Structures are given as structure tokens and as C-alpha cells.
């Protein structure tokens, strides 16, 4: 097994070395020709007259690499300033092998210059030390959640949803999670609000791909995201407690980015060139019975399930990376007809100034892989009725067709702005769906003798918990009835942690959860009030993969200092607004010392911070930087770090990439030693089992404890303590 795995990895690496597009994604051995594809789209007339050759040439060109700055963080402007002044300026003057490098350009339609694209290839990046530094910057900032690599057209649906902090959002087909990350960012538009009223529930049918979502969510450290694992076409209806009564959860915003043929992705998914036919363009869209005994395709089933759960007045974005009207306008038209006026297409023509797009079409026809065309259902022979259905054709009633306003759909063509191909439509719900009017309430499980069809098996059920209840605890990512040990952590939390950190009276203690089944609780997590409401009322409806942001970690030596839990960097921006003591205000120079030295003595801090530290006892602390508007040369955003105050020294507990991020903001050049780089295993590569996640979490905690124990050993004069450095501790936090 080991030999085969090594050989397979060797072959994969060899294949990667032959790629040379974007950040290095291409297949030179595949001929980018498909006559059937060309004939199909030329005949449909989706491309403006005289532009078809440009369209095909663009499809053959590598897709530009695009990056998006995490918009919700208060230091987004600092990152943008660093990119423009430190990297982009130098690139503009750079020449490699006599060729002038094209500097990154902002996407004209993305707000506030928060998204950029470039045609630089991996081969060019390797040839220039300056570009190598730029590449390291991108990798490090991506891992710490400050930058996301995301295809340009993929950024459009979240923007059209018009997210506000109080919105309840459902992402139906969320993996791998780049759009989900955007939704979270918009929810946290105001960083001064640690718990927005809204939340994001990110769903995917594939259990393994759900861990890609977990990875994306962890980078953003939000208490308002929950990852679930369901079939989107029958995702369960959830309940919430509203003013003491059970009520149905309707979402204010829904993202319905459905599985599709993906022929708009030919620029990055080169295999589509040789595999595309009109038959496999409908792959995965098998006819199935749904709801009112109507035959619908997979995309329509998912879309229908989405609008069922959409609140009246809410918006749902339906999107595909396909250019095919059968997967696009045909689905929207069928959905509008089925809604009987409850839905309407929104006019988004003015929402993204600068974005070039083509309006949706109202007529199209079908072609078989043999080249046979059909313009109407009546022309389809009975032998093909199982593959071709009436809803795949345009509406014959011209008046009804006009009322659909399909021209409000948006089709993005690759040659217009050097992007991938994409389709997006925004639906607004004006009234309940016709078939839902009789069923305003969900069926309560306590009145039913059988489990509903979407209920997970008993070992996967999630049951509700309150921190104040001594008989229950959160196991893994699931909450199950348990034994008295939970009361021990409750007492520790309420008396020890609360007094130690002087938590404010409005601290939401009921939102604190733990994941361990028995023994000592290693970490404490926080979720928002509304997500807790969802958890409490849907224990047997949801299969939850992950939720909550870590705010405290157990410290094996902490009890002797007054608290068994130290602060965790992941949740510091969520927790700090409630902490009223053990805060040291630091300067820029103090942060440089703390992030570049292993265990600096207290005397190395500037006078103000040194005086504050002298008044604080040993244990976990908050290191807080407040910007000075009168000094524009310093970062103009707040910085909060977790630290440890020892007997004579002080330490910052910050993951490596986040450490690099803050140092760059302070003007310190930091680069990773190539010899120290190792390909870490991502969350998406996990087997999806709770045991694996628990093992990783345990390893993480052991590393953190060794780092904290080393601090104690050093303070006590013991030179034989753990040799783990603070940077290693940070790596473990990032990778787990």
C-alpha cells in the first residue's frame, strides 16, 4: 500500500509540473477542440453576432488567477494597502526574460477594490525572487483567512444576495466553500458586533466535502456558521423557538448554486473539452418523483426545496457554471410556472456596475449527441421521452413567457471580461408557495410515532444542550445526554473563568459548548444565540458536522494561577468585548517584540505596557493594540492577541500564518524557509469521521499544553521543559 501510494503521489507531482496556467493549472497535452460544443452554442445564438470566434478563443485561454481580500475584517484596508504599495508597484516594473509582467488589476465590478486578477503563471513566479515573495504572501494570508483564492464569477452570487448582519442564510450546495466564506464575511460587516443576529447554515450532500467547508469556516473564526450534511433536494425543515413558541425556520437569503455540467469551466477544467456532449451536459439530472408527483430534474428539485424554505420577501440566487439554457433558463421558467406568481425574477442590472453580462434568453432548442435538433416537445419521439422532458423547452404561451421576465437572468461570457462562463438569476419570494399554504407548521416529532425520512440514524443525532444544565454536554459535534462531569466544567466556567477574566454581566454564557464525551474538557466553543436556538430545537433533524469557534483551551498548569482555561486566538475577537480585566495595551514596537521573540522579558516592553503587565498576575492575557489616528504610519485597525504573562516574561499565543500577517502589517519582512515547508493535510482530506477530528483536536491541545507548560518551566528555572516553539504551536492550530 505504501509503495503504491508513493508511486501515485509521484505521478501526480509529475503531472503538476507540466501545468502552467493561472497559479499553475493547465494540461498542455489536451487539445482544446470540441466540434459538437461549437456547433451547439453557435446554433443557440447565445453569443452576440460576430463574437463567436472571440468566445472560443477565450475558452481556450488559461483562466486568470483571482484573489479576494476578506472584507469583513477590520484590517482589510491594511491588506489592500500592503498589496498595492508593497507588491503591485514592484511588479509593474518587473521584466522576466525580456517580457514585462502584467501587474494584477482590480475587478471593476467588485466593491472597494477587494478583488484582483492576474495572468501570471507558476513558471513566471518561480523565475523571480520578488514574485516568490508575493506568492508566499498570498499563501500565508490565504491560510490565515485574510485572502481567498476564488474564481471571479464565483464571487457574483453572494454579492447579489445583498446580505445584512441580521439575515438567516442557507447555502444549499456549499462545498468547497468559497461562496460560503463570502457570506460569512458579509454577515460580519461590522466587526464591533461579536455576535450578529444572523447566521449561515452551509450544507453539502458529500460528507467528505463538508470538511472543505469546515476548513473555510475555521479560517474566518465565526461563531455564526454551522456546517451540515444533507441532500439539498430534501434538506429538512427546521424549527426555532420564537417568543416561547415553536415556529418554522424560514431563511432570509438562500444560495442555490446547483450541480451542473460545468461547461463554463473549460478554462480551468480542461477535461471538459474532450468529455462534453449534449447528453452528459445533463449528467446527474435524472427524472425522479417529487412532491406533487411531478417529474423534475435534480436542479429543479433543489431550487424548489430552496424556495419552499425561503421567507416571504427573501431572496434566493440560483446559479450554475453552465451556459446551457436547459440547465439555466429552463429551470427558472419551470420554477416560476410552478410558483403561480409567488416568485418573480429581480432586476439586478444596476447592482454590479462594471460587470458585463448577457440577458437571459426566451427561446432555445435541444440537440442530441447525434446532432438531431428539437424545437418543441411535440417533435420528440416517444423513445426519447425518458431523456427529454417538456420542461426542457421554452414556454409556448407567449403572454406567460413574457411575464417570467427571463431577460433578467444574467449570463456571463468568458470573452467579455476574461472570466469563466456563468449563469445567475435572483428570485424574490412574494407569497408562500401554492402547495405550502396548507402546511404553515412543521410536524413536531413528539406527536409522531415514526422518524421523518430525513432524520439521521440515532448515532448521528444532535440533541440540545444548555451550559447551565448539569446533565448534558456536547459530544464531538453532537450533543447527547451525559453524566455529572458536565457540571464540573460548568462550575469552573461560571466561577473560575468568569471571575478570572472579569466577564461582563451580558456575557452569553449559555452559548458556550464543549465537544468531549468524557473526562476533562479540552476546549470551549461559542455559537451565536440564533444558532444555539437552531441546535436546541432540531436535535433529530440535522446531521451537524461542525459549528462554533474555540474561545478557551484547557491549560494543564492553569489552575494554580486561578483558571484552568487560557484564551484561544481563534475566538479572541468574539470573546474580548466581554473581557474586562487581564488586558495589556501594547504598541507597535511591543507587538514586534512579542511576535519575533520566543519569551521576551517583561522589561523589553515599552514603559506603558510594562507597567500594566506588572500589575497582572501570571496566566492568560489579552494583548490589545488600539490605532492612533494621528499616526497614519502605523496600522489603523485594532489588533488583539492572546498571550501568557509569566513570572518574568511574556508570550504571544498566535498561529504562525497569523503571526506573519501581523508582522507584515507592521512593516516587518517575513518569509518562510523553503526547507521548512511541508505539504500539510487539509480538512478536506479527512475521512469525515468524528474520531479523526477528535484525534486532531487532541493533538492540537497537547501541542498547546506543551507550549504553555514550557512557559511555566522557564519561569521556574527548569531548562528541560518542552522544546516546542511558539511557531510550532501556531502551526498545529492552523492545520488541525
N, C-alpha and C positions, 0 to 999 in steps of 0.2 A: 504493500500500500504506500509506504513512504517513498519507494523508488518511483512508482508511477506518479505520485503527487509532484515529486521534484521535476520529473520529465515534463508533466503537464504545465507546471509553472514556467519551466524553461521555454517551452513552445510559446506560451502566452507572452513572455517577455520579448521573445524574438519577434512576435507579431507586433507588439507595441513599438518596437524600434523602427518598424517600417512605416509608421504613421507620421504624417506631417501636415496636419491641418488644425487651425484654431490653436488650442493649447496642446495640440498633438493628437488629433483624431482623424484618421483617414486611412483608406485602403487603396494603394496605388494599383493593385492587381485586378480590381473590379472595373469593368468597362461600364461607364455611366451612359448606357443606352437602353431604352425600352420603347419599341415602336408602338406597342399596344397602349402604353401610357400616353405617349404623344398624340396618337390618333384619338384617344378617348377625350382628352382635355381640349384638343383643338376643335373637335366636333361640338363639345358642350358650349364653347364660346365664353368661358369664364374669364379669359384673359382679354383685355382690350385689343381691338384690331390693330395689327402692326406691331404688337409687343410680344408675340408668342416666342420668337427666337430669343429675345432678351430673357423671357421667363425660363426657357430651357437652359440657357447659358448660366443663369443664376443658380438653377437647381444643381448644376454640375460643379459649381464652385464650392470650396470649403466654407462652412458656416463660421462667421466671425465669433470670437470669444467675447462673452459679455459678463460683466460683474455688476453687482448691485450692492450699494452701501446699506447696511442695516439702518433703516430710517428711524426706528423708534428710540434708539439710544441717544442720550443727550450729547454724546461726543461724535455723532455722525458728521457734524460740520468740521470737527478736528480731523477726522479721517479724510474727508474730501480735501481739506486744505493740504494735508500731508501728500496726498496723491498728486494734486495739481502742482504744488510748489517743489516737491522733492523728487518726484519720479517723472511725471509727464513732461516737465520742462526739459529735463536732460534727454529724454527720448526724442524730442523734437529735433535735436541737433545731432542725433546719432546716425552713423553710417556703418554698415557692415558689408564687407566685400564690395565696396563701391556703391551699395544700394542704401538710399536714405530710408530710414524706418518710419513707417506711418504711425504717428502718435495716437493713443486712444482718443476717442471722441464721445461726447455725451449723447445719449439717446434724446433726440429733440422733444419727444413726447412724454418722457418720464419726468415727474416733478423735481425741481430743485437740484438738477444735475446729480441725482443719486444713482444713475445707471450709466455705464460706459461700455463701449465695444471697441475691439481692435482686431486687426488681421495678422498680428504677429504669430508666427508658428513656433513650435517647440524647438525646431532646428535653429532658428534665429536666436531664441532665448539662450540656448546653450553656447552660442558663439560670443556672447558679450557678458562680461562680469557685471556691468550695470544692469542689464536685463535679468541676470541671475538674481541680483539683489531684489529687483522688482518682483520676480517670481516668488522668492522666499517671503517677501512681504505679503503677497496675495495668499500664499498657502497658510502662513501663520494667522493672518487676520480672518481667513475663512474658518479655520479650526476653532478660533475663539468666538466666532459668531458675529464678527463685525462687518464681514463682507460675505456675500453669497455669489457663487458662480451659477448663473441661471440664464437660459436662453431668452432672448429679448421678447419674443411673442408670448412666452410663458408668463411674463410679468403683467400682461394686459388684463386677464380676468379679475385678479384681486383689485386692481385699480377701478374697474367698472362696478365693483360691488359697493363702493362708497362706504367703507367700514367706519363706524363710530365706536368709541370705547364701551358703550352700553349694549352693543349688539351681541346676540347669541348666534353663533356661526356654526354651520355644519359643512365640512369638506368631505364629500361623499366618496371620492376615489382619490385619496390624498397622496399615496406614495409616488415618488420618493420624498416629496415634502417641500419642494422649493416654493410652491404657491402657499402652502400651509405656513411657512415661515413668514411670508409677506403678510398673511392675515394676522399673525401674532403681532408683528411689528405695528400694524395699523391699530390694533387693539390697545397697544401700549404707547399711543402717540404722545401722551402726557406722562413723562417719567416720574413726575411728582406724585402720581397716584399708583401706589404699590399693588392695589387690587382693583382693576377695572371691573365694572359691573358685568361686562360681557365675558364670553369665553369662546374657545374654539374646540369643537369635537372633530378630530381628524380620524377618518375611517379608511380602512382598506381591507379587501377580501382576503389578501395573502398574508398569512401570519408572519412569514419571514420579512416581507417588505414593510410590515408595520414597524420593524426595528429601524428601518431607514427613517421613518417618521420620528421615532424616539430620538435618534441621533440629531435630527434637525431641531427638534424641540429643546433638547438639552443645551444646544449652543446658545439659545436665547434666554434660558433661565426664567421661564414664565410660570407662574402658579395658575394660569388660566387656560392651559391646554390639556386635553385628555386624548389619548390615542386608543381607539377601539378597533375590534376585528370582526367585521360583519360583511355579508353580501349586500352591496349597496342597493340592489333592486328590492330587497326586503328588509332593510335596516329597521330595527324595532322602533315603535313609537314609545317615547319616554314620558314619564310623569315627573312633575315637580310639585313642591308644596308652595301654594300661593295663598297667603293670609290664612293659614291654618287649614286649607282645603286642598285636596288632590286636584291637579289640573294637568292638561296635556301640554307638553313642551313643544311649542312652535318656534321655529328659528326665524330670526330677522333677516339673515343672509345665508344663502346656500351656494356653494361652489360645486358645480356638476361637470367636472372635467372627465368625460367618459372615455372608456377604452375605445380605440378606433383603429382603422387600417394604418394610419400614420404615414400616408404618402406625402404629407407636408414636411416630413423629417428627412427626406432623401439627402439633404446636405450633410447631415451628421450620421444617419443610419444608412450606410452605403448598401447594405444587403437588400434594401427595399428595391433597388434598381433591378435586380435580377429576379426577385420574388413577386413583384407586383403583377397581379392580373385583376380583371374586374370581378372575378369570383372570390379571390382571397381578400379583396378590398372590403368584403363584408364578413371577414372572418370573425367568429365569435358572436354573430348576430343571428343565432338560430331562433326560429319561431317557438314560443312557449306560451302556455296558457297564463293569463294574468288577470287578476281582479275580476272584471265583469265578463269573463270568458272571451275576451277579445285577444286576438293574436297580435303580439307586439314584439319588436326586436329588443335585444338587450339594452341598447342605448335608450330606447323609448321607455323601457321598464324602469331604468334608473332615473330618468328625467321625471316620469310620473310619480315615482316614490318621493322624489325631491319636492315637487310642488305640493304633494299631499302634506308634507311636514313644514311647509313654508307658511309663515304668519301672513294674514291679510295685510297688505301694504308693504310686504317684504319683497326683496329682490333675489332672483336666482340667475346666476350666469351659467349658461350651457356652452361648453367649448369642446373642440376637438382639434387635433393636429392633422386633420384630413381636409382636403379640398373638395371632396366628393359631395355633391348635393344630396345624395341618398343618405349619407350619414349626418348631413347638416340641415339644410332647409326642409328636407322631407320629414325629419324627426320633429323639427319645430312646428311645421304645419300640422302634423298629426296630433301633437300635444295641444296646440291651440284649438283645433277642432274638438278634441276630446274635452277641453275645459269649458266649452259652451259659454265663452265670454268671461270666465273667471280669470283668465290670463291675458296679458297683452304684451307685445314687444315694446320695450322702451327705446326712445330715440336717443342714442348716445353719440350723435355726430359731433357734438361740441364738448364732449367730456375729456378727450385726449388731444388737445391741439398739437398739430405737428405729425400725428400718426396718419399715414396714408393707408387707405383700405378701400375695398370694392363693396358696394351694396349687395345684399343678398339677391338671389335670382328667383324668379317666379315660374320659370319653365325649365325643364331638363328632361332627359331621356336616359334609358338604360341600355347598356351594351353587354352582351355575354362575352366570355373569353374567346369564343369562336368569331367574334366580330359582328354578331347579329344585334340589330338595334330594335328597341321597342319604345314607342312614344306614349302608349296608353295600355292600361290593364287589359283591355279587350283584345289586344294583339298577342297577348302571352298565351302560348299553347298550354293545355292542361298538364302536360308532362313537366312543366316548369313551375307549376303553382306552389310547390313546396319551397322553391328557392326565391321566387319573385312574388311579392305581395302587393295588394292595391295601394297600401300607404306609401309605397316607394315612388309613386307617381305624383305629379302635381295635382292640386285640387282642380276639378273640372268646372266647378261653379265659379265663374269669374267674379261675381259680387262677393262671395265668401272669401275667395282668394285675395281680393283687394283689401278686405277687412283685416286680414292677417298682417299686412304691412311687412312682408318678408324682406323688403328693401332695407329695413332697419337692422338686419343682420349684418355682420362685418366679416369680410373675407380678406385676410392679409396675404398678398402675393409676394414671393421672395425677392423679385427684382425691383420692387418699388422702394424698399429701404434696406436691402441687404440683410434679410431675416429669413427665418424658416416660414413655411406655409402654415396658416392657422385660420380657424373659424370661431367666431364668438357671437353669442346672442344673449341679450339681457331681458329677462322676463319679470314682469311686475304682477303680483297677485292682487286682483281687485275684489275678489269674493272667495268664499270656500269652494273647493272643487265640488261639482254636482253630486258625486257619489259619497261625499263626506258629510253632507248636510244631516243625514240621519244618525251619524255617529260622532257627536261632538266630544264624547268622553271615551277614554280607553277602558278596557275591561280590567278590573282590579283582580290581581292574582288570587287574593284570599277568597274570592267568590267563585273561583274556577277549580274544578277537580283535576284538570289536566294542564300540563305546561303548554304555553303557546309555542308555535312551530319555530320561532326564532330564539327560544331560550337555550343558552349553552348548557352542557351537561353539568351535573352537580359539582364536580371538582373544579369547574371553571366559573362558578357563580360568584358574584361580588355582592357582599352584604354590607349594610350601612354601619357606620361607627361614629360615635362622638367621643372626643377626648375625655370628656367628663364622666363617661360611663366606664366603670372599672371592670366590666365583664367582657369587653370586646376589644379587638385590636385589628390592625391592618396587616394581612399576611401577603407577602410578595407584592403584587399589585392588586390583591383582592382582600376584602375584609370579611372575616369569618368570626363566629363566636369563639371566645377563648377563655382562658383562666385568669386568676388574680394577678399574674405578673404585670398585666397592663396597668393595674392601679399603682404599682411601684413607679413606673415611668411617669404616670400622671402626677403623683405626689412630687417627684423630683422636678418635673417641669413647672408645676404651679408654685412650689415654694423655693426651690433652689435656683432654677433658671430665672424665674420672674424677679426675685429679689436681687440676684447677682447682676443682672443686666438692667434692673430698674425699668422693666417694661411698662409702657403707659397703660392706663386703665382700659383704653379702647382696643388693646391688642386682641385680635380674634383667636383666642386660644382653642376654640372648637374646630378651627381649620387645620390644626396640627395633627399629622398622621405618622404612624410608623409602619414599616413593612415586614418586620421579622416575626416569625411564628412563635418562637420561644427563646428563652434566655435573655441576655442583655440586648437592649435595643441600640443598634449601632448608629442609625441616622434618624433624624426627624425631618419631615417634609411638610410643606404647606400648600394648600389649594385655596382657590378663591371661594367666597361664600356661595356663589351660584353653582360652581362645580360640586361643592360639597352637597348642595341641595340635590343635584342630579345623582350623585353617588348614593345618598341616603334613600332615595325613592325608587331606585331601579336595580336593586341587588341581583335580581334574577332575570333581568332583561339584557344586560350588557356583558360583553366579554372585554374587559378593560385590560389593555397592555401596559399602559404607563400613565401616570399623572403625578402632579406635584413637583415642587422644586425643593431641593435639600437646603435646609436653613441651619441645622445643627448636626454636629458629629460627636460621637462619644469620645472622650479623651480619658485614657486609662488612668492617668495621674491627676485628672482634673478635680476629683472630689476633695483632695486635700487643699485645693485653692478656693473651694467654695461652690464649684459647679462641675458636674460630670460631663457637660456638653460644651464644646467650643463652637464658635461661629464657623459656618461654611461659606466660602467665597461665592458659590453658585447663587445663594439666596440672599446675599448681603443687601442688594438694592430693594428687595422685598421686605426684609426684616428691619433694616436700620431705622426707618421712620418711627418705629415703636421703641427703640432703644434710647434710654435717657442717661445712661452712665457708661463708663469704660470706653469713652470716645476721646481720642487724641487728635487734635487738629494739626495736620502736618503741612509743610511747604513743599514746593517743587524739589528743592535740594534734599529734603528729608525722604521723599519718595525715591529719588535716585539712589540714596544710600540703602534704603530698605530693599529695593529690588535688585541691587547689584552685589550686595554683600551678604554673606552667609548668616552670621549672627552679630550684627554690629552692636557695640556697647551703647548704652543709653546716652553717653556723653557725645556720641557722634551726631545726635540730633541737634537741630538748632535750638536756641535757648527756650523759645516758647513751647515747642513740643517736648523738650527735655523736662521742663518744669511740670507739664501736665502728666508726663509718664511717671515722674517721681511720686505723684500723689495717688497713683493707681497701684493696687496690689497685683501679685502675679496671677496670670491667667489670660483668657481670651479677651481681645480688644478690637475696637474699630478704629482704623486709621482713615481720617477723613480730610480730604482736600477741598477747600472752597475757593472758587476762582475769584480773582481780583479784577474787576472790570477796568481798573485804572492801569493795569499792566497787561496790554494786549499781547505781549511777547510770550506770556505763559498760557497754558491751556485754559480755555474759557468754559469749561464744563466741570461739574463736580466729579470727584474720584473717591471711591470708597473701597477700602481693602480690609481683609481680615488679617489679624495679627495675633502675636502672643507676647505678653510682657513677662520677661523672666526676671531673675533677681538683679542682674546687672546688664542684661542685653535685651534686645527686642527683635522680633522676627515677623516677616510677612508670609502668610499662607496664601499664595496665589499660583494658579496653574501656569505652566511655562509660557504658552502662547499668549495668555492674558498679560503675563509679566512683560513679554516683548512688546505687546500692544501699548501698554502704558509708557514704557521707556521710549518708544518711538514718538509718542505724543509729547514727551518731554525733550525731544531732540537728541536722544542717545542712539547711536548706531548699534544695532544688534543683529547678528546673523547666526544662523545655526551651522555648526560644524558638520560638513557633509559626512564625515566618518561616524558621526553620532546619529545620523538619520536612519531610522528603521521604519519599514512599512508596517504601521500598526493595524491591527484588525479593527474594522469599523463595526458599529452596531448592526449594520445591515447584513453582516456576515454571521451573526449569531444564529444559533439553531432555533431561536424563538422560545426556548423553554425557560421557565422561571428559575430552574436550578442554575442555569448558566448565568442568568442575570444576578442571582443572589451570590454566586461564587465570585463574579467580577466585583460586586459591591463589597464583598468581604475582603477581597484582595486590596481594594482601594482603601478600605478603612484601616487595614493592617499597615499599609504604607503611611497613611496619615498619622496613625498612632506612633509608629516608629519615629517619624519626624518630630512629633510633639514630645515623645519620650527623650529624644536626643537633646531637646531644649532643656529638659529637666536635668539630664545627666551633666550637661555642660555647666549649668548653673551650680550644680553640686560638686563640681570639680572632677567629675568622672570622665576620663578621656576614652573610655572603652564603650561608649554608647553606640547607638546605631549609626552606620556610616552613610545612610541615605541622605542625599542633599535635598534642599527645598525644591530645586528644579525637578528632581525625580518625583517628588511627591506631587508636584503640579502635573507632570506627565501622566501619572496614574489617574489623577482626577479627570483629565481631559479625555483619556482613552476609554475609561470604563463606562 
